Amino acid sequence: MQGRNTIEEVLCLSAQQGYTIFYRNREESNVLSDIIVAHPTSIAMIRTWPYVLIMDTTYKTNKYNMPLLEAVGMTPTGKNFTVATAFMCNEQATTYRWVLQQIKHLYISSATSTGNGSILNDGEPIVIITDRENGLMPVIDDVFRNSYHMLYRRHIDQNVLAKLT
């Protein structure tokens, strides 16, 4: 590991393999607080199909109880692919804003030309689908201003069913 700690080694090896990595540290302690990883194939796929972004967060499933956000794209044939994965320090709007701004960098660099020199939807997904995450919902409109935000139908159906029973 050439004098590097575990996370430094992971970052070094990931960069050597062509992964795109965004991370930030806590200012007061220089401890890693958030990290986003995107595989080179995922970046190539989002450059080909930048139209749909689906985001969902899994909570308290790792030893550090850090939320894990998975951003998923969709091909025209309905197949899903991972765009990026993010471990976050919390579920607050400021953290979601940072994560979405980094994911947006993947879209900006992958803006699709329409053939006449214009860029499709300003390098943003056309549709973003999420659950009703309170920290995430208001940030989407700020970061992805030109995207339509939709909720998972399954979550809406569950909420309606819960109110009826």
Number of C-alpha atoms within 10 A of each C-alpha: 10 5 7 10 9 10 10 12 14 13 18 14 13 16 12 9 11 12 18 17 17 16 17 14 12 11 9 6 8 9 10 14 17 21 18 20 18 21 18 14 14 19 21 14 18 27 18 13 18 27 22 20 24 23 19 17 19 13 13 11 10 11 6 8 14 19 19 23 20 17 22 20 23 19 15 9 6 8 8 14 17 20 26 23 21 24 21 24 18 17 18 13 17 13 18 23 18 18 23 20 17 18 22 17 13 23 20 17 12 20 22 22 13 10 8 6 8 11 15 16 18 17 23 27 25 17 16 21 18 20 18 14 14 11 16 23 17 13 19 21 13 12 18 21 13 16 20 14 18 14 15 14 12 10 13 13 10 11 11 11 10 9 7 7 5
